[in-house]
Amino acid sequence: MLKLIVMQFKLLQFYKVLSNFSTSLISAFVPLLIYQETGKIYLSVLCLLIQTTSNIAFCYIFKKWLYEKPQLCLMLRTIPIILMQVILVFLAKAPVLSVVGCGVFTGLNYTLKYIPSDIIFTYTTPPNANSKWLGISRLSEEVGYVLAGVLGGLFLDYIDYTIVIIISLGLYVISSLPLVIFYIKNRKVKNFNTEQVSNAFVHYEHKVKDGRGKKLSKKILGIYFVEYALNSGIDSIYALFGFMVYLNSGSFLLSGLLGGIFDSLYGISSMVIAKLDDKFDLTFWATGAVILMGICGVVMSFTAGSILSYICYELFAVLWPFPVIFVHQRLIMKTRILGINNDSAFYKYIGALTGNSVAYTFGFISIPAVAIAALVMAVGGGTMVPITEEKTRQALVDYLENNEIAE
């Protein structure tokens, strides 16, 4: 079984590199393409808001599939990717309908991407895996984004849009096919697509479904839902920065290059911080990083197009893995003890989407308004980091002790 776990982990990394490259050739520039065709900022913001809200709805609609057939969900992403890219062609003729359609299909695309990827990750890591596995996974994601940021901007500036779509779709099919073949070949193997659980779970799995176990699970998932909702406000700044660069420069290439540098720094920082997280307590650093990113976001929005905004953007990349690695690793560890890793992937993502939706609504006022809202959320989220970890840790310890369980 260990061989299957390691093999699927490797296939997942291959998928992340190639799929993020292929899909981001277009999707990373959608807000810019909408503005380029319509000249209206509010339509770009509307697309992002529809994307996040429809994403939440689709997560609940397809929840069972996301849990049970994550590999097939990744392949099915091809459908909304095609529809989204086709709809973009009609932006000039029917802007509002195109924006709505683009937002809905992008939301479906991300529904079939993020939760299945997280679930496969929990299926393919050892029961007591350290932060190194998470660091490797994050680095794989960023390699694809780096390539897309640089080449995507170049392609959109100098190559016909239709050709870029064909390249994107071809590469995506190549990226997801090995995981689907692996699923078909091994789906009947005992314990395939089964959550990995820590040693503590073995001792009390007959008790985990009792009233106290269910109450504890809901409490931990609820606390982390709020944590991710607050911290994800800063995601909106990342999503809108390329848009701000384009508004000031008119160049897809510059936006892509800055994004490529960002993703390179993010990937390297993820690996470094993952190693540090296995040796040191990074609570203070995770807290400070979230708040400092919120401040950087406000600076970026008010100085868009300046060298200072570019520096803040790249600093953002170095800081972001602190809360990402720290919070996610502890969420995995705690929910693995309870045997609810799939639920943690689901509600973590729903929390993040909720925070994004709140931040994006301020985009109808102005881009700086989004940054200010994200800063307020980041202060709350950063402050909550140590509180979240202590409250959930203590609740879990109390539960285990009450059941006379020791890891």
QUIFENZI-V868346 format. One record per residue. N is the residue number from 1. RES is the residue in one small letter. PHI is phi in whole degrees, -180 to 180 (999 if undefined). OMEGA is omega in whole degrees, 0 to 359 (* if undefined). D_LAST is the distance of its C-alpha to the last C-alpha in Angstrom with 1 decimal. Layout:
# QUIFENZI-V868346
n=N res=RES phi=PHI omega=OMEGA d_last=D_LAST
n=N res=RES phi=PHI omega=OMEGA d_last=D_LAST
This chain:
# QUIFENZI-V868346
n=1 res=m phi=999 omega=180 d_last=22.9
n=2 res=l phi=-61 omega=178 d_last=21.7
n=3 res=k phi=-62 omega=179 d_last=25.4
n=4 res=l phi=-65 omega=180 d_last=25.8
n=5 res=i phi=-61 omega=182 d_last=23.0
n=6 res=v phi=-65 omega=181 d_last=24.5
n=7 res=m phi=-63 omega=181 d_last=28.0
n=8 res=q phi=-68 omega=176 d_last=27.5
n=9 res=f phi=-62 omega=179 d_last=25.8
n=10 res=k phi=-66 omega=178 d_last=29.0
n=11 res=l phi=-64 omega=178 d_last=31.2
n=12 res=l phi=-64 omega=179 d_last=29.6
n=13 res=q phi=-68 omega=176 d_last=30.5
n=14 res=f phi=-60 omega=179 d_last=34.0
n=15 res=y phi=-60 omega=183 d_last=34.3
n=16 res=k phi=-62 omega=181 d_last=33.3
n=17 res=v phi=-63 omega=187 d_last=35.8
n=18 res=l phi=-75 omega=182 d_last=38.7
n=19 res=s phi=-70 omega=179 d_last=38.2
n=20 res=n phi=-65 omega=175 d_last=37.8
n=21 res=f phi=-66 omega=186 d_last=40.9
n=22 res=s phi=-67 omega=184 d_last=42.9
n=23 res=t phi=-74 omega=183 d_last=42.2
n=24 res=s phi=-78 omega=175 d_last=42.4
n=25 res=l phi=-55 omega=179 d_last=45.9
n=26 res=i phi=-111 omega=190 d_last=47.1
n=27 res=s phi=-61 omega=180 d_last=44.4
n=28 res=a phi=-65 omega=184 d_last=43.7
n=29 res=f phi=-111 omega=184 d_last=47.4
n=30 res=v phi=-57 omega=179 d_last=47.9
n=31 res=p phi=-57 omega=180 d_last=48.5
n=32 res=l phi=-71 omega=179 d_last=51.0
n=33 res=l phi=-63 omega=179 d_last=52.7
n=34 res=i phi=-64 omega=180 d_last=53.1
n=35 res=y phi=-67 omega=180 d_last=54.7
n=36 res=q phi=-60 omega=183 d_last=56.8
n=37 res=e phi=-82 omega=187 d_last=58.3
n=38 res=t phi=-108 omega=183 d_last=58.7
n=39 res=g phi=72 omega=183 d_last=58.9
n=40 res=k phi=-120 omega=182 d_last=56.9
n=41 res=i phi=-64 omega=185 d_last=53.7
n=42 res=y phi=-63 omega=178 d_last=52.8
n=43 res=l phi=-71 omega=176 d_last=52.6
n=44 res=s phi=-66 omega=178 d_last=50.0
n=45 res=v phi=-65 omega=180 d_last=47.9
n=46 res=l phi=-60 omega=179 d_last=48.5
n=47 res=c phi=-61 omega=180 d_last=47.2
n=48 res=l phi=-64 omega=180 d_last=43.9
n=49 res=l phi=-67 omega=177 d_last=43.5
n=50 res=i phi=-63 omega=179 d_last=44.3
n=51 res=q phi=-58 omega=183 d_last=41.9
n=52 res=t phi=-72 omega=182 d_last=38.9
n=53 res=t phi=-70 omega=178 d_last=40.0
n=54 res=s phi=-69 omega=177 d_last=40.7
n=55 res=n phi=-60 omega=178 d_last=37.4
n=56 res=i phi=-61 omega=181 d_last=35.6
n=57 res=a phi=-61 omega=181 d_last=37.9
n=58 res=f phi=-65 omega=178 d_last=37.3
n=59 res=c phi=-60 omega=179 d_last=33.5
n=60 res=y phi=-73 omega=181 d_last=33.8
n=61 res=i phi=-65 omega=186 d_last=36.5
n=62 res=f phi=-105 omega=185 d_last=34.8
n=63 res=k phi=-53 omega=183 d_last=31.1
n=64 res=k phi=-62 omega=178 d_last=30.8
n=65 res=w phi=-65 omega=181 d_last=32.3
n=66 res=l phi=-60 omega=180 d_last=30.1
n=67 res=y phi=-77 omega=191 d_last=27.0
n=68 res=e phi=-92 omega=184 d_last=28.4
n=69 res=k phi=-134 omega=184 d_last=30.9
n=70 res=p phi=-62 omega=180 d_last=30.0
n=71 res=q phi=-64 omega=179 d_last=31.9
n=72 res=l phi=-68 omega=178 d_last=35.0
n=73 res=c phi=-60 omega=180 d_last=34.7
n=74 res=l phi=-64 omega=177 d_last=35.0
n=75 res=m phi=-69 omega=181 d_last=38.2
n=76 res=l phi=-66 omega=176 d_last=39.6
n=77 res=r phi=-57 omega=181 d_last=39.5
n=78 res=t phi=-56 omega=183 d_last=42.8
n=79 res=i phi=-65 omega=179 d_last=44.6
n=80 res=p phi=-66 omega=178 d_last=44.0
n=81 res=i phi=-64 omega=179 d_last=44.4
n=82 res=i phi=-62 omega=183 d_last=47.9
n=83 res=l phi=-63 omega=180 d_last=48.9
n=84 res=m phi=-63 omega=183 d_last=47.9
n=85 res=q phi=-71 omega=176 d_last=49.9
n=86 res=v phi=-67 omega=181 d_last=52.9
n=87 res=i phi=-61 omega=180 d_last=53.0
n=88 res=l phi=-59 omega=181 d_last=53.2
n=89 res=v phi=-64 omega=184 d_last=56.5
n=90 res=f phi=-97 omega=182 d_last=58.0
n=91 res=l phi=-56 omega=184 d_last=57.0
n=92 res=a phi=-67 omega=185 d_last=60.6
n=93 res=k phi=-84 omega=182 d_last=62.1
n=94 res=a phi=-138 omega=189 d_last=59.7
n=95 res=p phi=-60 omega=184 d_last=57.4
n=96 res=v phi=-66 omega=179 d_last=55.8
n=97 res=l phi=-62 omega=179 d_last=55.1
n=98 res=s phi=-66 omega=179 d_last=53.8
n=99 res=v phi=-64 omega=179 d_last=51.5
n=100 res=v phi=-62 omega=180 d_last=50.1
n=101 res=g phi=-62 omega=179 d_last=49.7
n=102 res=c phi=-63 omega=180 d_last=48.2
n=103 res=g phi=-64 omega=181 d_last=45.6
n=104 res=v phi=-65 omega=183 d_last=44.7
n=105 res=f phi=-73 omega=174 d_last=44.4
n=106 res=t phi=-68 omega=176 d_last=42.4
n=107 res=g phi=-61 omega=178 d_last=40.0
n=108 res=l phi=-66 omega=177 d_last=39.7
n=109 res=n phi=-56 omega=182 d_last=39.3
n=110 res=y phi=-71 omega=175 d_last=36.3
n=111 res=t phi=-60 omega=182 d_last=34.8
n=112 res=l phi=-81 omega=181 d_last=34.8
n=113 res=k phi=-107 omega=196 d_last=33.4
n=114 res=y phi=-72 omega=180 d_last=30.6
n=115 res=i phi=-65 omega=177 d_last=28.3
n=116 res=p phi=-57 omega=179 d_last=28.7
n=117 res=s phi=-64 omega=178 d_last=28.1
n=118 res=d phi=-65 omega=181 d_last=24.8
n=119 res=i phi=-67 omega=177 d_last=23.7
n=120 res=i phi=-62 omega=178 d_last=24.8
n=121 res=f phi=-60 omega=180 d_last=22.8
n=122 res=t phi=-70 omega=176 d_last=19.5
n=123 res=y phi=-71 omega=192 d_last=20.7
n=124 res=t phi=-111 omega=175 d_last=21.5
n=125 res=t phi=-119 omega=181 d_last=18.6
n=126 res=p phi=-59 omega=183 d_last=15.7
n=127 res=p phi=-53 omega=182 d_last=12.3
n=128 res=n phi=-116 omega=182 d_last=11.0
n=129 res=a phi=-63 omega=178 d_last=14.6
n=130 res=n phi=-91 omega=185 d_last=15.8
n=131 res=s phi=-68 omega=181 d_last=18.8
n=132 res=k phi=-57 omega=181 d_last=21.3
n=133 res=w phi=-62 omega=179 d_last=21.3
n=134 res=l phi=-67 omega=178 d_last=22.2
n=135 res=g phi=-63 omega=178 d_last=24.8
n=136 res=i phi=-61 omega=181 d_last=26.4
n=137 res=s phi=-64 omega=178 d_last=26.6
n=138 res=r phi=-65 omega=179 d_last=28.3
n=139 res=l phi=-63 omega=179 d_last=30.6
n=140 res=s phi=-60 omega=179 d_last=31.7
n=141 res=e phi=-59 omega=187 d_last=32.6
n=142 res=e phi=-72 omega=178 d_last=34.7
n=143 res=v phi=-59 omega=178 d_last=36.7
n=144 res=g phi=-64 omega=180 d_last=38.2
n=145 res=y phi=-66 omega=179 d_last=38.9
n=146 res=v phi=-61 omega=180 d_last=40.6
n=147 res=l phi=-60 omega=181 d_last=42.9
n=148 res=a phi=-68 omega=181 d_last=43.7
n=149 res=g phi=-61 omega=181 d_last=44.4
n=150 res=v phi=-77 omega=184 d_last=47.0
n=151 res=l phi=-74 omega=179 d_last=48.5
n=152 res=g phi=-62 omega=178 d_last=48.3
n=153 res=g phi=-63 omega=179 d_last=50.4
n=154 res=l phi=-64 omega=180 d_last=52.8
n=155 res=f phi=-61 omega=183 d_last=53.2
n=156 res=l phi=-68 omega=177 d_last=53.9
n=157 res=d phi=-78 omega=191 d_last=56.4
n=158 res=y phi=-126 omega=183 d_last=58.3
n=159 res=i phi=-121 omega=180 d_last=57.5
n=160 res=d phi=-58 omega=184 d_last=58.3
n=161 res=y phi=-57 omega=181 d_last=55.6
n=162 res=t phi=-63 omega=179 d_last=56.0
n=163 res=i phi=-65 omega=178 d_last=55.3
n=164 res=v phi=-62 omega=179 d_last=52.1
n=165 res=i phi=-61 omega=181 d_last=50.9
n=166 res=i phi=-62 omega=178 d_last=51.7
n=167 res=i phi=-60 omega=182 d_last=49.8
n=168 res=s phi=-59 omega=183 d_last=46.8
n=169 res=l phi=-66 omega=180 d_last=46.6
n=170 res=g phi=-61 omega=180 d_last=47.1
n=171 res=l phi=-66 omega=181 d_last=44.3
n=172 res=y phi=-66 omega=179 d_last=41.9
n=173 res=v phi=-60 omega=179 d_last=42.6
n=174 res=i phi=-62 omega=184 d_last=42.0
n=175 res=s phi=-70 omega=186 d_last=38.7
n=176 res=s phi=-91 omega=184 d_last=37.3
n=177 res=l phi=-60 omega=180 d_last=38.9
n=178 res=p phi=-59 omega=179 d_last=36.5
n=179 res=l phi=-66 omega=179 d_last=33.5
n=180 res=v phi=-67 omega=178 d_last=35.5
n=181 res=i phi=-62 omega=178 d_last=36.7
n=182 res=f phi=-61 omega=179 d_last=33.2
n=183 res=y phi=-63 omega=182 d_last=32.2
n=184 res=i phi=-62 omega=183 d_last=35.3
n=185 res=k phi=-71 omega=189 d_last=34.8
n=186 res=n phi=-115 omega=187 d_last=31.1
n=187 res=r phi=-62 omega=181 d_last=30.8
n=188 res=k phi=-95 omega=178 d_last=30.9
n=189 res=v phi=-70 omega=181 d_last=28.2
n=190 res=k phi=-58 omega=178 d_last=25.3
n=191 res=n phi=70 omega=174 d_last=22.4
n=192 res=f phi=-71 omega=185 d_last=24.6
n=193 res=n phi=55 omega=178 d_last=24.2
n=194 res=t phi=-119 omega=181 d_last=20.8
n=195 res=e phi=-61 omega=173 d_last=18.1
n=196 res=q phi=-77 omega=181 d_last=15.3
n=197 res=v phi=-127 omega=180 d_last=11.8
n=198 res=s phi=-75 omega=183 d_last=8.3
n=199 res=n phi=-60 omega=182 d_last=6.2
n=200 res=a phi=-62 omega=184 d_last=4.8
n=201 res=f phi=-62 omega=183 d_last=8.6
n=202 res=v phi=-59 omega=185 d_last=9.6
n=203 res=h phi=-76 omega=187 d_last=8.7
n=204 res=y phi=-137 omega=182 d_last=10.8
n=205 res=e phi=-62 omega=177 d_last=13.3
n=206 res=h phi=-75 omega=181 d_last=16.0
n=207 res=k phi=-106 omega=190 d_last=15.5
n=208 res=v phi=-63 omega=182 d_last=15.1
n=209 res=k phi=-94 omega=177 d_last=18.9
n=210 res=d phi=-73 omega=184 d_last=19.7
n=211 res=g phi=-58 omega=181 d_last=21.5
n=212 res=r phi=-67 omega=180 d_last=18.8
n=213 res=g phi=-64 omega=179 d_last=16.6
n=214 res=k phi=-65 omega=180 d_last=19.8
n=215 res=k phi=-64 omega=179 d_last=20.8
n=216 res=l phi=-64 omega=180 d_last=17.6
n=217 res=s phi=-59 omega=179 d_last=18.0
n=218 res=k phi=-64 omega=181 d_last=21.7
n=219 res=k phi=-65 omega=181 d_last=21.1
n=220 res=i phi=-65 omega=179 d_last=18.9
n=221 res=l phi=-63 omega=180 d_last=21.3
n=222 res=g phi=-66 omega=180 d_last=24.2
n=223 res=i phi=-64 omega=179 d_last=23.3
n=224 res=y phi=-70 omega=175 d_last=22.8
n=225 res=f phi=-57 omega=180 d_last=26.0
n=226 res=v phi=-65 omega=180 d_last=27.9
n=227 res=e phi=-59 omega=181 d_last=26.4
n=228 res=y phi=-70 omega=178 d_last=27.5
n=229 res=a phi=-63 omega=180 d_last=30.8
n=230 res=l phi=-72 omega=182 d_last=31.7
n=231 res=n phi=-67 omega=186 d_last=30.7
n=232 res=s phi=-77 omega=174 d_last=32.5
n=233 res=g phi=-56 omega=180 d_last=35.8
n=234 res=i phi=-71 omega=175 d_last=36.1
n=235 res=d phi=-59 omega=183 d_last=35.9
n=236 res=s phi=-64 omega=178 d_last=39.3
n=237 res=i phi=-66 omega=178 d_last=40.7
n=238 res=y phi=-60 omega=182 d_last=39.6
n=239 res=a phi=-64 omega=186 d_last=41.1
n=240 res=l phi=-95 omega=185 d_last=44.4
n=241 res=f phi=-66 omega=178 d_last=44.9
n=242 res=g phi=-59 omega=177 d_last=46.4
n=243 res=f phi=-64 omega=179 d_last=48.7
n=244 res=m phi=-64 omega=179 d_last=49.7
n=245 res=v phi=-63 omega=180 d_last=50.5
n=246 res=y phi=-63 omega=179 d_last=52.6
n=247 res=l phi=-59 omega=184 d_last=54.5
n=248 res=n phi=-91 omega=185 d_last=55.6
n=249 res=s phi=-117 omega=183 d_last=56.2
n=250 res=g phi=72 omega=184 d_last=57.0
n=251 res=s phi=-118 omega=172 d_last=55.2
n=252 res=f phi=-66 omega=185 d_last=52.4
n=253 res=l phi=-63 omega=179 d_last=52.1
n=254 res=l phi=-62 omega=178 d_last=51.4
n=255 res=s phi=-60 omega=180 d_last=48.8
n=256 res=g phi=-67 omega=180 d_last=47.2
n=257 res=l phi=-64 omega=178 d_last=47.4
n=258 res=l phi=-63 omega=176 d_last=45.7
n=259 res=g phi=-66 omega=178 d_last=43.0
n=260 res=g phi=-65 omega=177 d_last=42.6
n=261 res=i phi=-64 omega=179 d_last=42.2
n=262 res=f phi=-56 omega=184 d_last=39.7
n=263 res=d phi=-68 omega=176 d_last=37.5
n=264 res=s phi=-64 omega=180 d_last=37.9
n=265 res=l phi=-64 omega=180 d_last=36.6
n=266 res=y phi=-63 omega=180 d_last=33.8
n=267 res=g phi=-64 omega=179 d_last=32.6
n=268 res=i phi=-64 omega=180 d_last=32.9
n=269 res=s phi=-62 omega=179 d_last=31.2
n=270 res=s phi=-60 omega=181 d_last=28.3
n=271 res=m phi=-66 omega=181 d_last=27.6
n=272 res=v phi=-64 omega=183 d_last=28.1
n=273 res=i phi=-68 omega=177 d_last=25.9
n=274 res=a phi=-61 omega=178 d_last=23.1
n=275 res=k phi=-69 omega=178 d_last=23.2
n=276 res=l phi=-65 omega=183 d_last=23.5
n=277 res=d phi=-65 omega=178 d_last=20.6
n=278 res=d phi=-77 omega=185 d_last=18.3
n=279 res=k phi=-115 omega=186 d_last=19.8
n=280 res=f phi=-131 omega=174 d_last=20.9
n=281 res=d phi=-85 omega=184 d_last=20.4
n=282 res=l phi=-101 omega=182 d_last=22.9
n=283 res=t phi=-56 omega=181 d_last=22.9
n=284 res=f phi=-61 omega=182 d_last=26.5
n=285 res=w phi=-67 omega=178 d_last=27.7
n=286 res=a phi=-65 omega=179 d_last=26.4
n=287 res=t phi=-63 omega=182 d_last=28.1
n=288 res=g phi=-63 omega=182 d_last=31.3
n=289 res=a phi=-64 omega=181 d_last=31.5
n=290 res=v phi=-61 omega=182 d_last=31.6
n=291 res=i phi=-66 omega=180 d_last=34.4
n=292 res=l phi=-65 omega=176 d_last=36.3
n=293 res=m phi=-64 omega=176 d_last=36.3
n=294 res=g phi=-61 omega=178 d_last=37.8
n=295 res=i phi=-65 omega=178 d_last=40.5
n=296 res=c phi=-60 omega=180 d_last=41.2
n=297 res=g phi=-62 omega=178 d_last=41.6
n=298 res=v phi=-65 omega=178 d_last=44.3
n=299 res=v phi=-61 omega=180 d_last=46.1
n=300 res=m phi=-60 omega=184 d_last=46.0
n=301 res=s phi=-72 omega=181 d_last=47.6
n=302 res=f phi=-88 omega=180 d_last=50.4
n=303 res=t phi=-122 omega=184 d_last=51.2
n=304 res=a phi=-52 omega=179 d_last=50.8
n=305 res=g phi=95 omega=180 d_last=52.7
n=306 res=s phi=-95 omega=177 d_last=52.7
n=307 res=i phi=-61 omega=180 d_last=51.1
n=308 res=l phi=-60 omega=180 d_last=49.0
n=309 res=s phi=-66 omega=179 d_last=47.5
n=310 res=y phi=-68 omega=179 d_last=46.7
n=311 res=i phi=-64 omega=179 d_last=45.0
n=312 res=c phi=-63 omega=180 d_last=42.9
n=313 res=y phi=-64 omega=181 d_last=42.0
n=314 res=e phi=-74 omega=174 d_last=40.7
n=315 res=l phi=-63 omega=175 d_last=38.9
n=316 res=f phi=-52 omega=183 d_last=37.2
n=317 res=a phi=-65 omega=180 d_last=35.9
n=318 res=v phi=-72 omega=184 d_last=34.4
n=319 res=l phi=-80 omega=190 d_last=32.7
n=320 res=w phi=-56 omega=181 d_last=31.4
n=321 res=p phi=-64 omega=179 d_last=28.3
n=322 res=f phi=-57 omega=179 d_last=26.9
n=323 res=p phi=-71 omega=182 d_last=26.0
n=324 res=v phi=-62 omega=182 d_last=25.6
n=325 res=i phi=-69 omega=185 d_last=22.9
n=326 res=f phi=-61 omega=185 d_last=21.2
n=327 res=v phi=-70 omega=183 d_last=21.0
n=328 res=h phi=-64 omega=181 d_last=20.5
n=329 res=q phi=-62 omega=180 d_last=17.6
n=330 res=r phi=-73 omega=175 d_last=15.7
n=331 res=l phi=-64 omega=179 d_last=16.9
n=332 res=i phi=-61 omega=183 d_last=15.7
n=333 res=m phi=-61 omega=184 d_last=12.1
n=334 res=k phi=-72 omega=182 d_last=12.0
n=335 res=t phi=-75 omega=175 d_last=14.1
n=336 res=r phi=-69 omega=176 d_last=12.4
n=337 res=i phi=-62 omega=180 d_last=9.3
n=338 res=l phi=-88 omega=180 d_last=12.3
n=339 res=g phi=72 omega=182 d_last=14.2
n=340 res=i phi=-127 omega=180 d_last=17.2
n=341 res=n phi=-60 omega=180 d_last=17.8
n=342 res=n phi=-63 omega=178 d_last=21.4
n=343 res=d phi=-64 omega=180 d_last=22.0
n=344 res=s phi=-67 omega=177 d_last=20.7
n=345 res=a phi=-63 omega=182 d_last=23.2
n=346 res=f phi=-67 omega=186 d_last=25.9
n=347 res=y phi=-76 omega=171 d_last=25.7
n=348 res=k phi=-59 omega=182 d_last=25.1
n=349 res=y phi=-70 omega=178 d_last=28.4
n=350 res=i phi=-63 omega=177 d_last=30.2
n=351 res=g phi=-61 omega=179 d_last=29.5
n=352 res=a phi=-62 omega=179 d_last=30.9
n=353 res=l phi=-65 omega=178 d_last=33.9
n=354 res=t phi=-62 omega=178 d_last=34.6
n=355 res=g phi=-63 omega=177 d_last=34.7
n=356 res=n phi=-60 omega=182 d_last=36.9
n=357 res=s phi=-61 omega=179 d_last=39.3
n=358 res=v phi=-61 omega=182 d_last=39.7
n=359 res=a phi=-64 omega=183 d_last=40.5
n=360 res=y phi=-65 omega=180 d_last=42.9
n=361 res=t phi=-61 omega=178 d_last=45.0
n=362 res=f phi=-74 omega=178 d_last=46.2
n=363 res=g phi=-67 omega=177 d_last=47.6
n=364 res=f phi=-73 omega=173 d_last=50.6
n=365 res=i phi=-88 omega=178 d_last=51.5
n=366 res=s phi=-174 omega=177 d_last=51.0
n=367 res=i phi=-66 omega=176 d_last=48.5
n=368 res=p phi=-58 omega=178 d_last=48.2
n=369 res=a phi=-64 omega=176 d_last=47.3
n=370 res=v phi=-62 omega=182 d_last=44.3
n=371 res=a phi=-65 omega=179 d_last=43.3
n=372 res=i phi=-66 omega=177 d_last=43.7
n=373 res=a phi=-61 omega=179 d_last=41.7
n=374 res=a phi=-64 omega=179 d_last=38.9
n=375 res=l phi=-65 omega=178 d_last=39.0
n=376 res=v phi=-59 omega=179 d_last=38.7
n=377 res=m phi=-65 omega=181 d_last=35.7
n=378 res=a phi=-65 omega=178 d_last=34.2
n=379 res=v phi=-62 omega=177 d_last=34.6
n=380 res=g phi=-65 omega=181 d_last=32.8
n=381 res=g phi=-67 omega=179 d_last=30.0
n=382 res=g phi=-64 omega=178 d_last=29.6
n=383 res=t phi=-63 omega=182 d_last=29.5
n=384 res=m phi=-76 omega=186 d_last=26.8
n=385 res=v phi=-53 omega=180 d_last=24.4
n=386 res=p phi=-66 omega=179 d_last=22.9
n=387 res=i phi=-66 omega=178 d_last=23.3
n=388 res=t phi=-59 omega=183 d_last=21.5
n=389 res=e phi=-64 omega=182 d_last=18.5
n=390 res=e phi=-71 omega=181 d_last=18.3
n=391 res=k phi=-64 omega=181 d_last=19.0
n=392 res=t phi=-72 omega=178 d_last=16.6
n=393 res=r phi=-64 omega=183 d_last=13.7
n=394 res=q phi=-65 omega=179 d_last=14.8
n=395 res=a phi=-63 omega=180 d_last=15.3
n=396 res=l phi=-69 omega=179 d_last=11.9
n=397 res=v phi=-61 omega=180 d_last=10.4
n=398 res=d phi=-60 omega=181 d_last=13.2
n=399 res=y phi=-65 omega=181 d_last=12.5
n=400 res=l phi=-64 omega=180 d_last=8.9
n=401 res=e phi=-66 omega=179 d_last=10.4
n=402 res=n phi=-64 omega=179 d_last=13.4
n=403 res=n phi=-97 omega=179 d_last=11.9
n=404 res=e phi=55 omega=180 d_last=10.2
n=405 res=i phi=-117 omega=175 d_last=6.7
n=406 res=a phi=-135 omega=179 d_last=3.8
n=407 res=e phi=-71 omega=* d_last=0.0
